[in-house]
Amino acid sequence: MINEAFPRLDINTAIGRLITEQAERNRPVKAPHLSTADYFYRSVHGFDLSFVSRWGAV
């Protein structure tokens, strides 16, 4: 009954899009380094692999 009133349409892509939008608006607070929100943000805007170079060549 609750799912009929409030369907979770397209939740698989919607949640990632919403997390990314929040990170874009207020990045330091909403997407701290190595968090799930940071992963979503970097998936959209690209990864900077220079921060892992201490573990080997990138």
Secondary structure, DSSP 8 states (H G I E B T S, - for coil): -HHHHS--TTHHHHHHHHHHHHHHHSHHHHS-TTSHHHHHHHHHH---GGGGGGGS--
